[in-house]
């Protein structure tokens, strides 16, 4: 299963607006996407509550995984989104 590990780039981490933008992008992806911090259990990337519960702050490394046709492109897009400052 393809994965990407990326450091959260938003100043507020994955909270409020950055989390909303990430969840919307993950929900629009043509494949199922999960996200996790460290070795913790992966959670659905399209679940706002699950993403917020990760407690990912700026600089926290998160791993996103996807499986299926289009997984590589979806992961590339989501990783770029996570790495950028979505608070700006």
C-alpha positions as CSV (number, residue, x, y, z in Angstrom):
1,X,0.0,0.0,0.0
2,X,1.5,3.4,-1.0
3,X,2.3,5.8,1.8
4,X,3.7,9.2,2.3
5,X,5.2,10.7,5.5
6,X,5.1,14.4,5.8
7,X,5.6,17.1,8.4
8,X,2.5,19.3,9.1
9,X,3.3,22.7,7.8
10,X,0.4,24.8,9.2
11,X,1.2,27.0,12.1
12,X,-1.8,25.7,14.0
13,X,-1.2,22.1,13.1
14,X,-4.1,20.0,12.0
15,X,-6.7,22.1,13.7
16,X,-9.7,24.1,12.5
17,X,-9.2,25.4,9.0
18,X,-6.2,23.3,8.0
19,X,-8.0,20.1,9.2
20,X,-11.1,21.1,7.3
21,X,-9.2,21.6,4.1
22,X,-7.3,18.3,4.4
23,X,-10.5,16.4,5.3
24,X,-12.3,17.9,2.3
25,X,-9.5,16.9,0.0
26,X,-9.3,13.4,1.4
27,X,-13.0,12.9,1.0
28,X,-12.8,14.0,-2.7
29,X,-10.0,11.6,-3.4
30,X,-11.0,8.6,-5.6
31,X,-9.5,6.2,-3.0
32,X,-9.8,5.5,0.7
33,X,-7.2,7.4,2.6
34,X,-6.0,7.0,6.2
35,X,-3.7,9.1,8.3
36,X,-1.7,8.3,11.5
37,X,0.9,9.8,13.8
38,X,3.8,7.6,14.5
39,X,2.9,4.0,15.1
40,X,-0.6,4.8,16.3
41,X,-3.6,3.2,14.7
42,X,-4.6,4.8,11.3
43,X,-7.8,6.8,11.2
44,X,-10.0,7.7,8.2
45,X,-8.7,10.9,6.6
46,X,-12.2,12.0,5.7
47,X,-13.3,12.1,9.3
48,X,-12.9,15.6,10.8
49,X,-13.2,14.3,14.4
50,X,-10.6,11.6,13.8
51,X,-8.1,14.0,12.2
52,X,-8.6,16.6,15.0
53,X,-8.1,13.8,17.6
54,X,-4.6,13.1,16.2
55,X,-3.4,16.3,17.9
56,X,-0.9,17.0,15.1
57,X,1.0,20.2,15.7
58,X,3.2,22.1,13.3
59,X,6.2,19.9,12.5
60,X,4.5,16.6,13.6
61,X,5.2,13.9,11.1
62,X,2.1,12.1,9.8
63,X,1.8,9.2,7.5
64,X,-1.0,8.9,5.0
65,X,-1.9,5.7,3.2
66,X,-4.2,4.9,0.3
67,X,-4.9,1.9,-1.8
68,X,-6.5,1.6,-5.2
69,X,-6.4,3.1,-8.7
70,X,-5.1,6.7,-8.3
71,X,-3.6,6.2,-4.9
72,X,-0.2,7.6,-5.8
73,X,-1.6,10.8,-7.2
74,X,-4.0,11.3,-4.3
75,X,-1.1,10.8,-1.8
76,X,1.1,13.3,-3.7
77,X,-1.7,15.9,-3.6
78,X,-2.6,15.3,0.0
79,X,1.1,15.3,1.1
80,X,1.7,18.7,-0.6
81,X,-1.4,20.1,1.1
82,X,-0.2,18.9,4.5
83,X,3.2,20.3,4.0
84,X,2.0,23.8,3.1
85,X,0.8,26.4,5.6
86,X,-2.9,26.2,5.3
87,X,-3.3,29.0,7.9
88,X,-2.0,31.6,5.4
